[in-house]
Amino acid sequence: MLSELTNLMGDLYRLTQNYMIDTSRSSQDGHAFEDAVIEIIRDHEGKHNLEVFDPRMTLPFKTYSSLRHQLDGVFKHGSRYYFIECKHRKTITAKCIEYFNSKLLDYALGAHLAGLKQEEVKGLFLASSPIGNNQLMYGLAYKIIVIDPETPPLNHMIATVKNNHLKETLLGLNEKIEMPFDYLDPSLVDAEKLVKSYRYLTRKWYNEQGG
């Protein structure tokens, strides 16, 4: 399913680069970054049959804590919801992505305890500054899509790579993290190994692209 959104993810990746490059934008201008993300998603709405929600909205879904969390963005593709967290700041701390994941967990447990079918939810974390390996490790462990100026989405790399062996290796990594994380029945994952593979393959891809 994620492969159908390749062009969208590529555009979001370029957006993070533009916001990092444009030093005239204030690091406090977070809403503008969120609005730009939603605008790009709306541009793809008709192409991929997306249902796009307004930015900074609160979904009426059941949560374990009974809290209603505000989300920077949400869109639906097929049966899957993508919950979006946007960070436009100079430094992205581990707490940023951990707090975002706590919202995903709250929705998953709330649906389970209410006897409802857990909606298929995938986290999408967008940052205008490069994140560290620890933050990426946490995101990959929970199968959150992390995109920043130095972390291109896997499906974008797969679509643009020329070397067949590199493409097959990228596809193998993508298979491990493409599906949403199962909060109710998690499987063992070596997130540190995933990060090392991701960074290594990204460097290979950059070199091929002339970066």
Buried (B, 14 or more C-beta within 10 A) or exposed (E): EBEEBBBBBBBBBBBBBEBBEEEEBEBEBBEBBBBBBBEBBEEBEEEBEBEBBEBBEEBEBBBBEEEBBEBBBBBBBEEBBBBBBBBBBEEBBBEBBEEBBEBBBBBBBBBBEEEEEBBBBBBBBBBBBBBEEBBBBBBBBBBBBBBBBBBBBBBBBBBBBEEEEBBEBBBEBBEBBBEBBEBEEEEEBEBEEBBEBBBEBBEBBEEBEEE
